[in-house]
Amino acid sequence: MIKRALISVYKKDNILEFSKFLMEKDVEIISTGGTYRYLKENGIPVTEVSEITKFKEMLDGRVKTLHPNIHGGILAIRDNAEHMKTIEENDIKPIDMVIVNLYPFFEEVKTDKSFEEKVEFIDIGGPTMLRSAAKSFKDVVVISDTDDYEKVKGEINESGNVSFETRKNLAGKVFNLCSAYDAAISEFLLNEEFPHYLNMSYEKMFDLRYGENPHQKAAYYVSTVQDGAMKDFKQLNGKELSFNNIRDMDIAWKIVNEFDEPACSAIKHSTPCGAAVGKTPFEVYQKAYECDPLSIFGGIVAVNKEVDEETAVEMAKIFLEIVVAPSYTDRALEVLKGKKNLRVIEAKTGKVQDKFEYVKVDGGLLVQDVNKEMMKEFNIVTKKVPDEAEIRDMILGMKVVKHVKSNAIVVVKDGMAKGIGTGETNRIWATMQALERAGDGVVLASDAFFPFRDCVDAAAKAGITAIIQPGGSMRDQESVDACNEHGISMVFTGIRHFKH
């Protein structure tokens, strides 16, 4: 039976209704500070914690519940005679229910408040009470989530108590919350790139219908402390997002935000199938479409400038899964909403916010910092010097190839990816694939060095006039010599962009 409940909540949602329910069940309510005043002002009989501890709160409220009269009442094991004798001798009464939610550190750490102000939102008493109650879940019902009020009410109404399974689950939710809360604080305070223990704090945004395939379960989580485009987006139209949608949308958006000028990218199965820069959203979408009109069907398209009506009308001519942009004109949005299943996404955050990337392996996790560097140098290593147009296309090629699965080759002409070779097990296959798809490309970009001159020879046969690659091979000179033989300019960047 639940006879005494301790309530200390920052978020007051539905707590008044739940307190009235407890009052009707003759449960004595103990409370702290603001919660005590809120309940009392609304007619709930409530005892202030200081009356239980015989000690007024101190240090600006930092010390309120950290007292044996509170934690003894929570932690005492009811079927342990020695425990019950001890608390009785110390005039401590058992506490059967603890309802606590925490200071909003998740929200406040992202504000412009000073470091000292943010530290004050680190809750100490709340997590301590929650952990005590969760450890004693067999005897104490602990509620950390306002969504659980109704479930607990239902069980009490039905049987007069809360079941073991529900108590255990509520306790598990406490430690789940506290681990995320502590991880967020750790990230805030700890100035280490790769700490001894890897703590991540993520909150579930929504369940997904399934994962990569229908037989796989999935959910989408977002960081509690970091912002980012795939956290802060708004869906303006269309079906719910899938696992593959979100992953592809992320890649598409990252590509277009490599550029300041209008840019468009198209993604299919986590692989770019079109990319272009130009003067208007309409122009760059057309050019991205023309790179691979077959693969873009059913794909994801991102544009880094506002989508206008002309561009929207063009997009609506084919089946697309998603369109992502920073904004849409009213008429453009009207056109796109005419396709009820088309997911229209407004993404405000351009610059990549993430500091690290994670790859899960069986029993482990690979962690690396995000690949944000494009080139270390622009070293022209051939007799022929690239002209201004070739240089522009070289830069485009490198910005796209960075997001293509390795081995990766991108062929470019006039601000447009003409052919993309991706995910091959050797570079010549990726080169031949990109050249064949391009047809009439001018510039060839590679994510890593050429191990042999065969890629240069193939490029020359296809009419390529300029190549950009990281360099660094033992046979770099063979590729340079081959370029000089064919009258091709070559630039080394000094930065490799493997993407496995």
Secondary structure, DSSP 8 states (H G I E B T S, - for coil): ---EEEEEESS-TTHHHHHHHHHHTT-EEEE-HHHHHHHHHTT---EEHHHHHTS--BTTTTBSS-SHHHHHHHH--TT-HHHHHHHHHTT-----EEEEE---HHHHTTSS--HHHHHTT--SHHHHHHHHHHHTTTT-EEE--GGGHHHHHHHHHHHSS--HHHHHHHHHHHHHHHHHHHHHHHHHH---SS-SS----EEEEEEES-SSSTTS-EEEEEESS---HHHH-EEEESS---HHHHHHHHHHHHHHTT-SS-EEEEEETTEEEEEEE-SSHHHHHHHHHHH-TTTTTT-EEEESS-B-HHHHHHHTTS--SEEEES-B-HHHHHHHHTSTT-EEEE----S---SEEEEEETTEEEEEE------S--EE-SSS---HHHHHHHHHHHHHHTTS-SS-EEEEETTEEEEEE-S-SSHHHHHHHHHHHHSS--EEEESS--SSTHHHHHHHHTT--EEEE----TTHHHHHHHHHHHT-EEEE-S------
